[in-house]
Amino acid sequence: MEKMRVAVIGYGGMGGSHVDSFANSEVVELAGIWDIDEEKIEAAKSKGIHAYSSLEDLLSDKSVDIVTIATPNDVHKDIAITSMAAGKHVICEKPVAMNSSELSEMIDASHKYDRLFTVHQNRRWDSDFIAIRDLCLEGKLGKVFEINSYVQGSRGVPGDWRKEKEHGGGMMLDWGVHLIDQILQIKKDVKIDKIFSVSDHITCDEVDDGIKTDIFFEDGTLARVVVGTSNFLSMPRFYVCGMSGAARITTWGAVCQVAVCTSWEDEAVKPVKTAAGITKTMAPRDAKTVEYYDVKLPDSDVHDFYRNVVKAIHGEEEQLVKHDEVMRVMLVMEAAIESDRIGNCVKFNDII
Ligand SMILES: NC(=O)c1ccc[n+]([C@@H]2O[C@H](COP(=O)([O-])OP(=O)(O)OC[C@H]3O[C@@H](n4cnc5c(N)ncnc54)[C@H](O)[C@@H]3O)[C@@H](O)[C@H]2O)c1
């Protein structure tokens, strides 16, 4: 099959990453890039990459099938709609837009111009997430009642547009969007009841530099999503509790530690003695009543994202990152932001 030609708009960190990835793709190839920053244009040219002279120049290139948008978040919507109107299929970086009403306009445009429109939710291909998702869905831990997903750094918000509200800065839109999307992939069919969220402003006033978002599902599961940028030590990346087991991934690339209860009764509990007291309730179990084992993280290939886009354009597969999924993520983020604003829980009117 002939490779589809992709033009990348915004040749910064993520635009560069898309461009680099095409070198190893059997389904897409680079047509060129466009960026409003002359330095980025020169950087592309110095690598032998074709740089268009304007957005119009790019969109009038009939050889371009797909446009990948990797600009700051505030201009995603206009570029996406203009590109679809010009006949291009569109892949938009996350967060897809600044809010749900912008996203509605983008979805409407994809129907109006009959173009594929999807979002680069690449962290669905993270192997730590896949391991946790599969454990939750296979039921090995019994009924899962709590999923904790933490991403923590210690360098504050990057000092570019991510610090500025008008460009869609802040960690909710930057990392929250990934973590919420992952949770909603695990809980695709379970309605959300309510959301409680608190934003951090430890190193930055204008936008949040971290979030703590609790998503309460109607089946009783609590998903806690935490993003931090002032954490010199981190909580585990994932920590999941089920009625008969638990799973934990301590950090990027670590194995998934699993504990499965083999016998609830534990006769010979040795109390833990601390400096100031004793406890049997909180004493750890041992191999007599719990089986402990490690699960290696599965292999994963993020090129499957572009493979799916190409097949979906040819009508051979359903697109993996769907409109209603990105809308649900956007609505959860909006409810979380509202919860932080009012300092209270927000009832969620789920769309599934
Ligand atoms: N999926 C991921 O893992 C991931 C990772 C990083 C960033 N992103 C997303 O990618 C997007 C870009 O982030 P980044 O880190 O690459 O930012 P960046 O600042 O490194 O790059 C953005 C580029 O867009 C250019 N630009 C700005 N306005 C433009 C316009 N109107 N037309 C053309 N070019 C324009 C800038 O000059 C810059 O070169 C954001 O939406 C971000 O959330 C996604």
The ligand as an SDF file (V2000), in Angstrom:
LIG
                    3D

 44 48  0  0  0  0  0  0  0  0999 V2000
    1.1920   13.4870   23.0620 N   0  0  0  0  0  0  0  0  0  0  0  0
    2.2750   13.7970   23.7500 C   0  0  0  0  0  0  0  0  0  0  0  0
    2.9270   12.9470   24.3470 O   0  0  0  0  0  0  0  0  0  0  0  0
    2.7160   15.2250   23.7800 C   0  0  0  0  0  0  0  0  0  0  0  0
    3.9590   15.5830   24.3340 C   0  0  0  0  0  0  0  0  0  0  0  0
    4.3360   16.9290   24.2900 C   0  0  0  0  0  0  0  0  0  0  0  0
    3.4690   17.8700   23.7480 C   0  0  0  0  0  0  0  0  0  0  0  0
    2.2620   17.4890   23.2590 N   0  0  0  0  0  0  0  0  0  0  0  0
    1.3350   18.4600   22.6970 C   0  0  0  0  0  0  0  0  0  0  0  0
    1.8910   18.9500   21.4700 O   0  0  0  0  0  0  0  0  0  0  0  0
    1.5650   20.3170   21.2990 C   0  0  0  0  0  0  0  0  0  0  0  0
    2.8490   21.1090   21.1580 C   0  0  0  0  0  0  0  0  0  0  0  0
    3.6230   20.9700   22.3250 O   0  0  0  0  0  0  0  0  0  0  0  0
    5.2220   21.1270   22.2610 P   0  0  0  0  0  0  0  0  0  0  0  0
    5.7450   20.6450   23.5530 O   0  0  0  0  0  0  0  0  0  0  0  0
    5.7440   20.5380   21.0100 O   0  0  0  0  0  0  0  0  0  0  0  0
    5.3390   22.7110   22.2060 O   0  0  0  0  0  0  0  0  0  0  0  0
    6.5330   23.5370   21.5720 P   0  0  0  0  0  0  0  0  0  0  0  0
    6.4320   24.9080   22.1500 O   0  0  0  0  0  0  0  0  0  0  0  0
    7.8140   22.7870   21.7310 O   0  0  0  0  0  0  0  0  0  0  0  0
    6.1980   23.5880   20.0170 O   0  0  0  0  0  0  0  0  0  0  0  0
    5.0810   24.2660   19.4990 C   0  0  0  0  0  0  0  0  0  0  0  0
    5.4580   24.8130   18.1330 C   0  0  0  0  0  0  0  0  0  0  0  0
    4.2880   25.3710   17.5250 O   0  0  0  0  0  0  0  0  0  0  0  0
    4.6580   26.5590   16.8540 C   0  0  0  0  0  0  0  0  0  0  0  0
    3.4600   27.3630   16.6480 N   0  0  0  0  0  0  0  0  0  0  0  0
    2.8010   28.1450   17.5480 C   0  0  0  0  0  0  0  0  0  0  0  0
    1.6950   28.6940   16.9870 N   0  0  0  0  0  0  0  0  0  0  0  0
    1.6680   28.2280   15.7060 C   0  0  0  0  0  0  0  0  0  0  0  0
    0.7720   28.4280   14.6200 C   0  0  0  0  0  0  0  0  0  0  0  0
   -0.3230   29.2010   14.7370 N   0  0  0  0  0  0  0  0  0  0  0  0
    1.0520   27.8260   13.4400 N   0  0  0  0  0  0  0  0  0  0  0  0
    2.1580   27.0470   13.2940 C   0  0  0  0  0  0  0  0  0  0  0  0
    3.0470   26.8270   14.2930 N   0  0  0  0  0  0  0  0  0  0  0  0
    2.7930   27.4010   15.4850 C   0  0  0  0  0  0  0  0  0  0  0  0
    5.7040   27.1920   17.7550 C   0  0  0  0  0  0  0  0  0  0  0  0
    6.5060   28.1460   17.0610 O   0  0  0  0  0  0  0  0  0  0  0  0
    6.4970   25.9590   18.1960 C   0  0  0  0  0  0  0  0  0  0  0  0
    7.5710   25.6800   17.3330 O   0  0  0  0  0  0  0  0  0  0  0  0
    0.7240   20.7070   22.5220 C   0  0  0  0  0  0  0  0  0  0  0  0
   -0.6350   20.5830   22.2110 O   0  0  0  0  0  0  0  0  0  0  0  0
    1.1170   19.6830   23.5670 C   0  0  0  0  0  0  0  0  0  0  0  0
    0.1250   19.4630   24.5370 O   0  0  0  0  0  0  0  0  0  0  0  0
    1.8880   16.1930   23.2460 C   0  0  0  0  0  0  0  0  0  0  0  0
  1  2  1  0
  2  3  2  0
  2  4  1  0
  4  5  1  0
  4 44  2  0
  5  6  2  0
  6  7  1  0
  7  8  2  0
  8  9  1  0
  8 44  1  0
  9 10  1  0
  9 42  1  0
 10 11  1  0
 11 12  1  0
 11 40  1  0
 12 13  1  0
 13 14  1  0
 14 15  2  0
 14 16  1  0
 14 17  1  0
 17 18  1  0
 18 19  2  0
 18 20  1  0
 18 21  1  0
 21 22  1  0
 22 23  1  0
 23 24  1  0
 23 38  1  0
 24 25  1  0
 25 26  1  0
 25 36  1  0
 26 27  1  0
 26 35  1  0
 27 28  2  0
 28 29  1  0
 29 30  1  0
 29 35  2  0
 30 31  1  0
 30 32  2  0
 32 33  1  0
 33 34  2  0
 34 35  1  0
 36 37  1  0
 36 38  1  0
 38 39  1  0
 40 41  1  0
 40 42  1  0
 42 43  1  0
M  CHG  2   8   1  16  -1
M  END
$$$$
